[in-house]
């Protein structure tokens, strides 16, 4: 698809010519993944972020999920601003997609705080999706989160004891909310890469924690 066709699609989307979740809408947002080819791509992305229309916010999230690293690297500050603006609208399904560019360009405190807000969201799917992204962070990001967070301890991702057992896990999580337990389970799993072992450390009675460990933690055996 040429740049003229892509630009016309962007204009039609902003004009409200596509109905959310129709075949035409789906085709349009799939084609708009190539919006990065436009010299004025940022102009259209900013307009999408400005509009308080779920179908357009979702389209933006879908486009940015399939982000171009060179494009984001060249326009980091602008992409950050429009992503944070769009996330603040609170559309849960869109915010699942926004996690992809956010966790790629995270650098400043406001971006880390935005991630923490998504992580601490009461909607279980969004929370678990944020935790899945958390698993792939490096030590620098864990240290940054640990510095900014007042409710969660991310230090276990880079400072896990050499010997852990059921008693240790209980001491870490006793009286703590489920999210805290998920973070501890994630940190342990990042080191041991054994879901059965991680689950055996818990009291093995919490169905949500079971689902998180076996469904949401990545199948990472490398």
C-alpha positions as a Markdown table, in Angstrom:
| # | Residue | x | y | z |
|---|---|---|---|---|
| 1 | Unk | 0.0 | 0.0 | 0.0 |
| 2 | Unk | 1.3 | 3.4 | -1.0 |
| 3 | Unk | 1.7 | 6.4 | 1.3 |
| 4 | Unk | -1.3 | 8.2 | -0.3 |
| 5 | Unk | -3.6 | 5.3 | 0.5 |
| 6 | Unk | -2.3 | 5.1 | 4.0 |
| 7 | Unk | -2.8 | 8.8 | 4.6 |
| 8 | Unk | -6.4 | 8.7 | 3.2 |
| 9 | Unk | -7.1 | 5.8 | 5.6 |
| 10 | Unk | -5.8 | 7.9 | 8.5 |
| 11 | Unk | -8.0 | 10.8 | 7.5 |
| 12 | Unk | -11.1 | 8.5 | 7.1 |
| 13 | Unk | -10.4 | 7.0 | 10.6 |
| 14 | Unk | -10.2 | 10.4 | 12.2 |
| 15 | Unk | -13.4 | 11.4 | 10.4 |
| 16 | Unk | -15.3 | 8.6 | 11.9 |
| 17 | Unk | -15.9 | 6.7 | 8.7 |
| 18 | Unk | -15.2 | 3.3 | 10.2 |
| 19 | Unk | -17.4 | 1.5 | 12.7 |
| 20 | Unk | -15.6 | -0.2 | 15.6 |
| 21 | Unk | -15.2 | -4.0 | 15.2 |
| 22 | Unk | -16.5 | -4.2 | 11.6 |
| 23 | Unk | -14.6 | -5.8 | 8.9 |
| 24 | Unk | -13.8 | -2.4 | 7.3 |
| 25 | Unk | -12.5 | -1.1 | 10.6 |
| 26 | Unk | -10.3 | -4.2 | 11.1 |
| 27 | Unk | -8.9 | -3.9 | 7.6 |
| 28 | Unk | -8.2 | -0.2 | 8.1 |
| 29 | Unk | -6.3 | -0.5 | 11.3 |
| 30 | Unk | -4.2 | -3.4 | 10.0 |
| 31 | Unk | -3.2 | -1.3 | 7.0 |
| 32 | Unk | -2.5 | 1.7 | 9.3 |
| 33 | Unk | 0.3 | -0.3 | 10.9 |
| 34 | Unk | 2.3 | 1.1 | 8.0 |
| 35 | Unk | 1.6 | 4.7 | 9.0 |
| 36 | Unk | 5.3 | 5.0 | 9.9 |
| 37 | Unk | 6.0 | 5.3 | 6.2 |
| 38 | Unk | 4.4 | 8.8 | 6.2 |
| 39 | Unk | 6.6 | 11.8 | 6.7 |
| 40 | Unk | 3.8 | 13.3 | 8.8 |
| 41 | Unk | 3.0 | 10.1 | 10.7 |
| 42 | Unk | 3.3 | 11.9 | 14.1 |
| 43 | Unk | 0.7 | 14.4 | 13.0 |
| 44 | Unk | -1.9 | 11.7 | 12.6 |
| 45 | Unk | -0.9 | 9.7 | 15.7 |
| 46 | Unk | -1.2 | 12.9 | 17.8 |
| 47 | Unk | -4.7 | 13.5 | 16.4 |
| 48 | Unk | -5.7 | 10.0 | 17.4 |
| 49 | Unk | -4.4 | 10.5 | 20.9 |
| 50 | Unk | -6.3 | 13.8 | 21.2 |
| 51 | Unk | -9.7 | 12.4 | 20.3 |
| 52 | Unk | -11.8 | 10.9 | 23.0 |
| 53 | Unk | -13.3 | 8.2 | 20.8 |
| 54 | Unk | -12.7 | 4.6 | 21.8 |
| 55 | Unk | -12.6 | 3.3 | 18.3 |
| 56 | Unk | -9.8 | 5.7 | 17.5 |
| 57 | Unk | -7.9 | 5.2 | 20.8 |
| 58 | Unk | -8.1 | 1.4 | 20.2 |
| 59 | Unk | -6.8 | 1.9 | 16.6 |
| 60 | Unk | -3.9 | 3.9 | 18.0 |
| 61 | Unk | -3.1 | 1.2 | 20.5 |
| 62 | Unk | -3.1 | -1.4 | 17.8 |
| 63 | Unk | -0.8 | 0.6 | 15.6 |
| 64 | Unk | 1.6 | 1.3 | 18.4 |
| 65 | Unk | 1.6 | -2.4 | 19.5 |
| 66 | Unk | 3.2 | -3.1 | 16.1 |
| 67 | Unk | 5.6 | -0.3 | 16.7 |
| 68 | Unk | 8.6 | 0.4 | 14.5 |
| 69 | Unk | 11.7 | 0.6 | 16.7 |
| 70 | Unk | 13.5 | 3.1 | 14.4 |
| 71 | Unk | 10.4 | 5.3 | 14.3 |
| 72 | Unk | 10.1 | 5.3 | 18.1 |
| 73 | Unk | 13.8 | 5.8 | 18.6 |
| 74 | Unk | 13.6 | 8.9 | 16.3 |
| 75 | Unk | 10.5 | 10.3 | 18.0 |
| 76 | Unk | 10.7 | 9.0 | 21.6 |
| 77 | Unk | 9.5 | 12.0 | 23.4 |
| 78 | Unk | 6.5 | 12.6 | 21.1 |
| 79 | Unk | 5.5 | 8.9 | 21.2 |
| 80 | Unk | 5.8 | 8.9 | 24.9 |
| 81 | Unk | 3.6 | 12.0 | 25.3 |
| 82 | Unk | 0.8 | 10.7 | 23.0 |
| 83 | Unk | 1.0 | 7.2 | 24.5 |
| 84 | Unk | 0.6 | 8.4 | 28.1 |
| 85 | Unk | -2.2 | 10.7 | 27.0 |
| 86 | Unk | -4.1 | 7.9 | 25.4 |
| 87 | Unk | -3.5 | 5.5 | 28.3 |
| 88 | Unk | -4.9 | 8.1 | 30.7 |
| 89 | Unk | -8.3 | 7.7 | 29.0 |
| 90 | Unk | -8.6 | 4.4 | 30.9 |
| 91 | Unk | -9.7 | 2.1 | 28.1 |
| 92 | Unk | -8.7 | -1.3 | 29.4 |
| 93 | Unk | -8.5 | -3.2 | 26.1 |
| 94 | Unk | -6.5 | -0.5 | 24.4 |
| 95 | Unk | -4.2 | -0.2 | 27.4 |
| 96 | Unk | -3.3 | -3.9 | 27.0 |
| 97 | Unk | -1.8 | -3.0 | 23.6 |
| 98 | Unk | -0.2 | 0.3 | 24.9 |
| 99 | Unk | 1.9 | -1.8 | 27.2 |
| 100 | Unk | 4.1 | -2.8 | 24.2 |
| 101 | Unk | 5.4 | 0.6 | 23.2 |
| 102 | Unk | 5.4 | 1.8 | 26.8 |
| 103 | Unk | 7.7 | -0.9 | 28.1 |
| 104 | Unk | 9.9 | -0.4 | 25.1 |
| 105 | Unk | 10.6 | 3.3 | 25.5 |
| 106 | Unk | 10.2 | 3.6 | 29.3 |
| 107 | Unk | 12.9 | 5.9 | 30.6 |
| 108 | Unk | 11.5 | 8.8 | 32.6 |
| 109 | Unk | 9.7 | 8.6 | 36.0 |
| 110 | Unk | 6.3 | 9.5 | 34.6 |
| 111 | Unk | 6.5 | 6.5 | 32.2 |
| 112 | Unk | 7.5 | 4.1 | 35.0 |
| 113 | Unk | 4.7 | 5.5 | 37.1 |
| 114 | Unk | 2.3 | 4.9 | 34.3 |
| 115 | Unk | 3.4 | 1.3 | 34.1 |
| 116 | Unk | 2.9 | 0.9 | 37.8 |
| 117 | Unk | -0.6 | 2.3 | 37.5 |
| 118 | Unk | -1.4 | -0.3 | 34.8 |
| 119 | Unk | 0.3 | -3.0 | 36.9 |
| 120 | Unk | -1.9 | -2.1 | 39.9 |
| 121 | Unk | -5.1 | -1.9 | 37.9 |
| 122 | Unk | -8.0 | -3.9 | 39.5 |
| 123 | Unk | -8.9 | -5.4 | 36.1 |
| 124 | Unk | -7.3 | -8.8 | 36.3 |
| 125 | Unk | -6.4 | -9.3 | 32.6 |
| 126 | Unk | -4.6 | -5.9 | 32.3 |
| 127 | Unk | -2.8 | -6.5 | 35.6 |
| 128 | Unk | -1.6 | -10.0 | 34.5 |
| 129 | Unk | -0.6 | -8.7 | 31.1 |
| 130 | Unk | 1.5 | -6.0 | 32.8 |
| 131 | Unk | 3.1 | -8.7 | 34.9 |
| 132 | Unk | 3.9 | -10.7 | 31.8 |
| 133 | Unk | 5.8 | -7.7 | 30.4 |
| 134 | Unk | 7.5 | -7.2 | 33.8 |
| 135 | Unk | 9.1 | -10.6 | 33.5 |
| 136 | Unk | 11.3 | -9.5 | 30.6 |
| 137 | Unk | 12.7 | -6.3 | 32.2 |
| 138 | Unk | 16.3 | -5.9 | 33.0 |
| 139 | Unk | 17.9 | -5.0 | 36.4 |
| 140 | Unk | 17.9 | -1.3 | 35.7 |
| 141 | Unk | 14.2 | -1.3 | 35.2 |
| 142 | Unk | 13.5 | -3.3 | 38.3 |
| 143 | Unk | 15.7 | -1.0 | 40.3 |
| 144 | Unk | 13.8 | 2.0 | 38.9 |
| 145 | Unk | 10.4 | 0.5 | 39.7 |
| 146 | Unk | 11.6 | -0.4 | 43.2 |
| 147 | Unk | 12.6 | 3.1 | 43.8 |
| 148 | Unk | 9.3 | 4.5 | 42.6 |
| 149 | Unk | 6.9 | 2.0 | 44.1 |
| 150 | Unk | 5.5 | 2.4 | 47.6 |
| 151 | Unk | 3.5 | -0.8 | 47.6 |
| 152 | Unk | 5.5 | -3.4 | 45.7 |
| 153 | Unk | 9.0 | -4.9 | 46.2 |
| 154 | Unk | 10.8 | -5.5 | 42.9 |
| 155 | Unk | 14.2 | -6.1 | 44.5 |
| 156 | Unk | 13.7 | -9.9 | 44.4 |
| 157 | Unk | 14.1 | -9.8 | 40.6 |
| 158 | Unk | 17.8 | -8.9 | 41.1 |
| 159 | Unk | 18.4 | -9.9 | 44.7 |
| 160 | Unk | 16.7 | -13.3 | 45.1 |
| 161 | Unk | 18.2 | -15.5 | 47.9 |
| 162 | Unk | 20.1 | -18.6 | 46.8 |
| 163 | Unk | 17.8 | -20.8 | 48.9 |
| 164 | Unk | 14.1 | -20.4 | 48.8 |
| 165 | Unk | 11.4 | -22.7 | 50.2 |
| 166 | Unk | 7.7 | -22.7 | 51.2 |
| 167 | Unk | 8.5 | -21.0 | 54.6 |
| 168 | Unk | 10.4 | -18.2 | 52.8 |
| 169 | Unk | 7.6 | -17.6 | 50.4 |
| 170 | Unk | 5.1 | -17.4 | 53.2 |
| 171 | Unk | 7.3 | -14.9 | 55.1 |
| 172 | Unk | 7.5 | -12.8 | 52.0 |
| 173 | Unk | 3.8 | -12.8 | 51.2 |
| 174 | Unk | 2.0 | -13.2 | 54.6 |
| 175 | Unk | -0.8 | -10.6 | 54.8 |
| 176 | Unk | 0.0 | -9.2 | 51.4 |
| 177 | Unk | -2.5 | -8.7 | 48.6 |
| 178 | Unk | -2.7 | -11.0 | 45.6 |
| 179 | Unk | -0.7 | -8.6 | 43.4 |
| 180 | Unk | 2.2 | -8.7 | 45.8 |
| 181 | Unk | 2.2 | -12.5 | 45.7 |
| 182 | Unk | 2.2 | -12.4 | 41.9 |
| 183 | Unk | 5.2 | -10.2 | 41.9 |
| 184 | Unk | 7.1 | -12.5 | 44.3 |
| 185 | Unk | 6.1 | -15.5 | 42.2 |
| 186 | Unk | 7.2 | -13.8 | 39.0 |
| 187 | Unk | 10.6 | -13.0 | 40.6 |
| 188 | Unk | 11.1 | -16.6 | 41.7 |
| 189 | Unk | 10.0 | -17.9 | 38.3 |
| 190 | Unk | 12.5 | -15.6 | 36.5 |
| 191 | Unk | 15.3 | -17.5 | 38.3 |
| 192 | Unk | 14.0 | -21.0 | 38.5 |
| 193 | Unk | 11.9 | -21.2 | 35.3 |
| 194 | Unk | 9.8 | -23.9 | 36.8 |
| 195 | Unk | 6.1 | -23.2 | 37.2 |
| 196 | Unk | 5.4 | -26.3 | 39.2 |
| 197 | Unk | 8.1 | -25.4 | 41.7 |
| 198 | Unk | 6.8 | -21.8 | 42.0 |
| 199 | Unk | 3.3 | -23.0 | 42.7 |
| 200 | Unk | 4.5 | -25.5 | 45.2 |
| 201 | Unk | 5.9 | -22.6 | 47.3 |
| 202 | Unk | 2.4 | -21.1 | 47.7 |
| 203 | Unk | -0.3 | -22.5 | 49.9 |
| 204 | Unk | -1.7 | -24.0 | 46.7 |
| 205 | Unk | -5.3 | -23.0 | 47.5 |
| 206 | Unk | -5.6 | -19.7 | 45.6 |
| 207 | Unk | -7.2 | -20.3 | 42.2 |
| 208 | Unk | -6.2 | -16.8 | 40.8 |
| 209 | Unk | -2.6 | -17.3 | 41.8 |
| 210 | Unk | -2.7 | -20.8 | 40.2 |
| 211 | Unk | -4.0 | -19.3 | 37.0 |
| 212 | Unk | -1.5 | -16.5 | 37.0 |
| 213 | Unk | 1.5 | -18.9 | 37.4 |
| 214 | Unk | 0.3 | -21.5 | 34.8 |
| 215 | Unk | -1.4 | -19.3 | 32.3 |
| 216 | Unk | 0.2 | -15.8 | 32.4 |
| 217 | Unk | 3.8 | -16.4 | 33.3 |
| 218 | Unk | 5.8 | -16.9 | 30.0 |
| 219 | Unk | 6.8 | -20.4 | 29.0 |
| 220 | Unk | 10.4 | -19.4 | 29.2 |
| 221 | Unk | 12.8 | -22.4 | 29.5 |
| 222 | Unk | 15.9 | -20.7 | 28.1 |
